[in-house]
Amino acid sequence: MSSPFDFLSHQRRRSPLGGAYFAPADLGGAALIGTLSAAARSLVASYLAAAAAAAPPLQRRNARSLVRKVSVMLVLFDFLSESYGASSSSSSPFPRGSPDSATLCLRELYIFLYRARMLLDYCSQSARLWVVVRNNQISGYFRDLDQEIATLLDVLPLGALRLSADVREQLELLRRQCHDSDLRADPRGEELRRSIFSLLDEFARGDAPDPDDLRSLFVDQLGVRDADACRSEIEFLEEQILNSEEDTDLPLLGGAVALARYCRFLLFGFGEPKIKPSGDDSVKLKTTTRLLSSGGDSSFAIPKDLCCPISLDLMRDPVVVSTGQTYDRASIIQWMDEGHYTCPNSGQILTHTRLVPNRALRSLIAQWCAAYGIPYESHDGTEGSAESIAAACSSKASIEMNRLTSRMLVRQLFDGTDELKAIAAREIRLLAKTGRENRASIAELGAIPPLCRLLRSSNSVAQENAVTALLNLSIYDVNKSRIIEEEGCLNLIVYVLKNGWTVEARENAAATLFSLSVVHEYKKRIVEEPGAVESLANLLKEGTTRGRKDAVMALFNLSTHPECWVGLLEFGAVTVLAGALENELVAEEAAGALALLLKQQRVAKAVVSVDRSVTSLVGLMRRGSPKGKENAVAALHELCRRGGSMMIRRVARMPGFCGLLQNIFLTGTKRAKRKAALLTKMCQKCEAPTMMLLGSSWVIDQTLARNSSLRRVSSFESGELTVSTAISVPVP
């Protein structure tokens, strides 16, 4: 049977003492005493082993004091176990007549031991920089536990337990000590904290500290001795920033992250283990999870709540659908791509296709993977809060340290070996992921030309990181011109889009074109770049869901330029956009692009030639989001304008089309109502034979079409309600 403390050392909680805890309801009597004794003994042994292996420990004085207190409690548990546990046949290990408060206190002591173990593991497993900068708060956690022991000893009926004199004396002394203890910050932690503040102040003034001082702090005092340890510090601190509490000093944490990143390269160089392609970890993870799911060691089974209900594998990117159920992103997307519109678990209709990241579950999966040594890497999501978090963490010190780090990385891009260039590209990619200042300084230091050269690298990792770094840099508007004006850079981005070594490289190349196409004057240049439109169209047709999203957004941007329609038509993008209307994940953007392109007669003919294009637009009017419905009705309006009476009749004959227009009049956006009114007028002006085919149910009140809404007039005096509705006009 596994211990209840087995998984504690792998949890990364924002507050180690937060939350509610309960003692096991099925434990009582001798079993409870035995559990308390085993838990206390395990806590003491774990601390001694960790203190011997890890150096130099932080919060040493507070931790040592807590362990001494637990050792005294262990004396109590052992005494009760020896005196009453073995000889008593009753369910209670205490003498007959002992109050029930004794059992209640022992249950509370179980919770205390749990919280104490959590706090000790929190200190040993957390990043050392985190423990230092949170020195006062963590010292307060130890003080809270002291008060908890004092309270428990106040209510524990020592007299009724018939304790020996020495045990009782130790407990009385422990109670007084806990009552008399005051909040004192760990002195070693406070000294290190002041040293870190001093270094940050130096960076804020524009002065780089002596490398020997940094080495003394990181290696000798903090015990961060290699690049891997620095990476762990950075990852932990970034996780705490994302899950920050109200009292968290974000600029300080941002400075700590920048300091760890700077020291990583300054002190330990670039001699890291080779960076493996992301696909390798994916294969390893999939293989591992399948092995775990197939059986074997039962203690190594994946918790059911961490597995996708569709694939039954460990989820890598858990997302929540409209019904509230959670699935792995790849599995639920495949489910929807296959034409399913229901939730696999509940069977309910999916009201929309938006997928919301389940960050809480993702964090639990990452903790479980860390516990069992399974590789797990979160996706590079472009979440809306990333920039606001980066801004909150920004400070003069962090900006200066990141600039110095960028300088070292860019130097490696120019002068390093192929392996070091790949590492530098990856770090620039991560550094440029957030923060306008980072993107600006990296480009100003000259990173764009060597990154462009890496796009033709035979190293798949170097190519993927280089194109992703350019994508992240392009988010800063000033860098868009630097990228587009760099000789041959646009051609190389298209080369990766067409021939990239990895799927992610091709997808990020498409995303880079999407980012660049935001600038109006660059749209025509992209369309005229050989292979650009064809490759985007091919990605939209055959790529992954993410690739299709990037491709359709890029094509949408290009379609907004009035001179780009010729290239989009000639290079096949129009027909691919029309075909994409059947894919609900990209139909909205495809309809928006077509609504712009259909202003040209030749484009309208190309769209009509695609099977089910008109049917798909009508279907989008029925099931799409408000924006999707707007794009669909706008595209149909333009299609009818260019297609003449034949097209109008074809659209008007679509089953339920009249009802869809009425629904848009009531609930659509302002632009959708306007387009629907224009489309209604077209249908009403249709020739008489067409109206006969449509039947009398088609004709819509002219007032409804003109005002794009129902007008309701009520008369409370007469008690009558008059409503202007659609009127059926007999056809002669």
BAMAR-999363 format. One record per residue (C-alpha): x, y, z. Coordinates in steps of 0.5 Angstrom, whole numbers, plus 500, padded with zeros to 3 digits. Example, Ala and Ser with C-alpha at 12.3 -4.5 7.8 and 13.67 -1.06 7.14 Angstrom:
<recs>
525;491;516
527;498;514
</recs>
This chain:
<recs>
500;500;500
503;507;498
504;512;503
499;518;503
506;522;503
509;519;497
507;524;492
508;530;496
515;532;494
513;533;487
507;538;488
508;545;487
503;549;491
503;557;491
501;556;499
504;550;502
499;551;508
493;553;504
487;549;503
483;544;508
485;537;510
482;532;513
484;526;517
482;519;514
475;517;517
477;510;517
483;511;522
482;510;529
484;507;535
491;503;535
491;504;527
491;511;528
496;511;533
501;507;528
499;511;522
501;517;526
508;514;529
510;512;522
508;519;519
512;522;524
518;517;523
518;518;516
518;526;516
524;526;521
528;521;516
526;524;510
529;531;513
535;528;515
536;525;509
535;531;505
539;535;509
545;530;508
544;530;501
543;537;499
547;543;500
547;548;502
540;548;505
535;554;506
530;555;512
535;551;516
534;553;522
526;553;522
526;546;519
531;544;524
526;547;529
520;544;526
523;537;526
525;537;533
518;538;535
516;533;531
521;528;534
518;530;541
511;528;538
514;522;536
516;520;543
508;521;545
506;516;539
511;511;541
509;511;548
501;511;547
503;505;542
507;501;547
503;502;553
496;501;550
496;499;542
498;492;543
495;490;549
488;494;548
482;490;545
478;495;545
477;500;539
480;506;543
488;505;545
487;510;551
485;508;558
477;507;560
474;513;561
479;518;557
475;523;554
473;523;546
477;530;545
484;525;546
482;522;539
480;528;536
486;531;538
490;525;535
486;526;528
488;534;528
495;531;529
495;527;523
493;534;519
499;537;523
504;532;520
501;532;513
502;540;513
509;540;516
511;535;511
508;539;506
512;545;508
519;541;509
518;539;502
516;545;499
522;548;502
527;543;499
523;542;492
522;549;490
527;553;487
532;556;491
531;563;489
524;563;490
525;560;497
530;566;498
525;572;495
519;569;499
524;568;506
519;572;510
513;569;508
516;562;508
518;563;515
511;565;517
509;558;515
513;555;520
511;560;525
503;558;524
505;551;525
508;553;532
502;556;534
498;550;531
502;545;536
501;550;542
493;550;541
493;542;540
497;541;546
493;546;550
487;542;549
490;535;549
488;531;555
495;529;558
492;528;565
487;523;562
493;519;558
497;516;564
503;519;561
510;517;564
513;523;567
519;524;562
514;524;556
509;529;560
515;534;562
517;534;554
510;535;552
509;541;557
516;544;555
514;543;548
508;547;549
511;553;552
516;553;547
511;554;542
507;559;545
513;563;546
516;563;539
516;569;535
516;570;528
523;571;526
526;570;518
531;565;517
537;569;518
541;565;512
535;567;507
535;574;509
542;575;508
542;572;501
535;576;500
539;582;501
545;580;496
540;579;491
537;585;492
544;588;491
545;585;485
538;587;482
540;594;484
547;594;480
543;591;474
538;597;474
543;602;474
546;599;468
552;596;471
554;589;470
556;585;477
563;582;477
562;575;475
566;572;481
560;575;485
555;572;481
559;565;482
559;566;489
552;567;490
549;562;485
554;556;486
557;557;493
551;560;497
545;558;493
548;551;491
546;552;483
552;549;480
550;547;473
546;550;467
541;544;468
540;547;475
539;554;472
534;552;468
530;548;473
530;555;477
527;559;471
522;554;470
519;554;477
520;561;478
516;562;471
510;557;474
510;561;480
509;568;476
503;565;472
500;562;478
502;568;482
498;570;489
496;577;490
502;579;495
507;576;490
512;581;488
512;580;480
517;585;478
522;582;483
520;575;481
521;577;474
528;580;476
530;573;479
528;570;472
532;574;468
538;573;473
538;566;473
538;566;465
543;571;465
548;567;470
546;560;466
550;563;460
555;567;464
557;562;469
556;555;465
557;557;458
553;554;452
555;546;453
548;544;455
546;537;453
543;537;445
536;539;445
532;534;442
526;535;437
520;536;440
517;530;436
522;525;440
519;527;447
512;526;444
514;519;442
517;518;448
511;520;452
506;516;448
510;510;448
511;511;456
503;512;457
501;506;453
506;502;457
503;504;463
496;504;461
497;497;459
498;494;466
505;492;469
506;495;476
500;497;479
503;503;483
505;506;476
498;506;473
496;513;470
490;516;475
484;516;471
483;523;471
489;525;468
487;520;462
483;523;456
476;520;455
477;519;448
484;516;447
485;513;454
492;516;454
495;521;459
493;528;456
498;533;454
494;539;453
487;538;456
482;543;454
475;544;456
469;544;451
462;547;451
459;542;455
464;543;461
468;536;459
475;536;459
479;532;453
486;532;450
486;537;445
489;533;439
483;528;441
477;532;441
480;536;435
480;529;431
473;528;433
470;534;431
474;534;424
471;527;423
464;530;423
462;529;430
458;535;433
457;532;440
461;531;446
463;524;447
462;523;454
455;527;455
452;526;448
450;533;448
451;538;442
457;542;442
454;549;442
461;552;439
468;549;438
472;554;442
477;550;446
479;553;453
485;550;456
485;547;463
491;550;466
489;547;473
489;540;470
495;541;466
499;543;472
497;536;476
499;532;470
506;536;470
507;534;477
505;527;476
510;526;470
515;529;474
514;524;480
515;519;475
520;521;470
516;522;464
517;528;459
512;533;459
512;539;456
507;545;455
505;547;448
507;554;446
501;557;447
499;565;445
495;566;451
492;573;452
495;574;459
502;573;457
503;580;455
500;583;461
504;578;466
510;580;462
509;587;463
507;586;470
514;583;471
518;588;468
523;592;471
529;596;469
534;590;472
530;585;468
530;589;462
538;590;463
539;583;464
535;580;459
539;585;454
546;582;456
543;575;456
541;577;448
548;579;447
551;573;449
546;569;445
546;573;438
554;572;439
553;565;439
549;566;433
554;569;429
560;565;432
558;559;435
558;552;432
552;549;429
550;546;435
551;552;439
547;556;434
541;551;435
542;552;442
542;560;442
536;560;437
532;556;442
534;561;447
532;567;443
525;564;441
524;563;449
526;570;451
522;573;445
516;570;447
514;575;451
516;582;453
516;588;447
523;590;450
526;583;449
524;583;442
526;590;441
533;589;444
534;582;440
533;585;434
537;591;435
543;587;437
542;584;430
539;577;431
535;577;425
540;576;419
543;570;423
536;567;424
534;567;417
541;563;415
539;558;420
532;557;416
536;553;411
539;549;416
539;541;415
538;541;423
531;540;424
532;543;431
535;549;429
530;551;423
524;550;428
527;554;433
530;560;428
523;560;424
519;560;431
524;566;434
522;570;428
515;569;429
516;571;436
520;577;434
515;579;429
510;581;434
513;587;435
511;592;429
518;595;428
521;588;427
516;586;422
520;591;417
526;589;419
524;582;417
521;583;411
527;588;409
532;583;410
535;580;404
532;573;402
528;573;409
521;572;406
524;567;401
527;563;406
520;563;411
516;561;405
522;555;404
520;553;411
513;553;410
514;549;404
519;544;406
520;545;413
523;539;417
518;539;422
510;540;422
511;545;427
516;549;423
512;549;417
506;551;422
510;557;425
512;559;418
505;560;416
504;564;423
510;568;421
507;570;414
500;572;418
504;576;423
507;580;417
501;580;413
498;585;418
502;591;415
498;593;409
504;594;404
507;587;405
501;583;403
502;584;396
509;582;397
507;576;400
502;574;395
508;576;389
513;571;393
514;565;389
510;559;392
507;563;398
500;563;396
501;555;394
504;553;400
499;557;405
493;554;401
496;547;401
497;547;409
490;550;409
488;544;405
492;538;408
495;541;415
494;540;422
488;544;425
493;549;428
497;549;421
490;550;418
488;556;423
495;559;421
494;559;414
487;561;413
488;567;418
494;569;413
490;568;407
484;572;410
489;578;411
492;577;404
485;578;402
484;585;405
488;588;400
484;590;393
490;588;389
491;581;392
485;577;389
489;576;382
494;572;386
490;568;390
485;566;385
491;564;380
495;560;385
489;556;388
487;559;394
480;561;392
478;554;391
481;552;397
478;557;401
471;555;399
473;547;400
475;550;407
468;552;409
466;545;410
471;545;416
468;548;422
474;550;425
476;554;420
470;556;416
469;562;419
475;565;417
475;562;410
468;565;409
471;572;411
476;572;406
471;570;401
466;575;403
472;580;401
474;576;394
467;575;392
467;582;390
470;580;383
466;576;378
472;571;377
472;569;384
465;568;384
465;563;378
471;559;382
467;559;388
461;556;385
465;551;382
466;548;388
461;543;391
457;544;397
460;551;397
453;555;397
451;549;402
457;550;407
455;558;407
448;557;409
450;551;414
455;557;417
449;561;418
445;556;422
451;553;426
456;559;426
458;564;432
455;571;431
462;573;427
461;566;423
454;568;421
456;575;419
461;573;414
457;567;411
451;572;410
456;577;407
459;572;402
452;570;400
450;577;399
457;578;394
456;571;391
448;573;389
451;580;387
456;577;382
452;571;380
445;574;378
438;571;378
440;564;377
445;564;383
439;568;387
434;563;386
439;557;388
440;561;394
433;562;396
431;555;394
436;553;400
431;549;405
430;554;411
434;560;408
428;565;410
428;562;417
435;563;418
435;570;415
429;572;420
434;569;426
439;574;423
435;580;423
433;578;431
440;576;433
445;578;428
451;583;429
449;590;426
453;588;419
450;581;419
443;585;419
445;590;414
447;584;409
441;580;411
437;586;409
440;587;402
440;579;401
432;579;402
431;585;397
435;581;392
430;575;393
424;579;393
426;582;387
427;575;383
422;574;377
415;571;378
417;564;376
422;564;382
417;566;387
412;561;385
417;556;386
419;559;393
412;559;395
408;564;399
412;562;406
419;566;403
416;573;403
419;577;408
415;584;411
419;590;408
419;593;414
423;587;417
428;588;411
429;595;412
429;596;419
433;589;420
429;588;426
422;586;429
418;592;431
413;591;437
408;596;439
404;595;445
397;598;448
396;597;455
390;601;455
386;597;451
390;590;453
392;589;446
399;587;444
400;589;436
406;586;433
409;587;426
411;580;423
413;577;417
407;577;412
405;572;407
404;575;400
400;571;396
403;570;389
399;571;383
</recs>
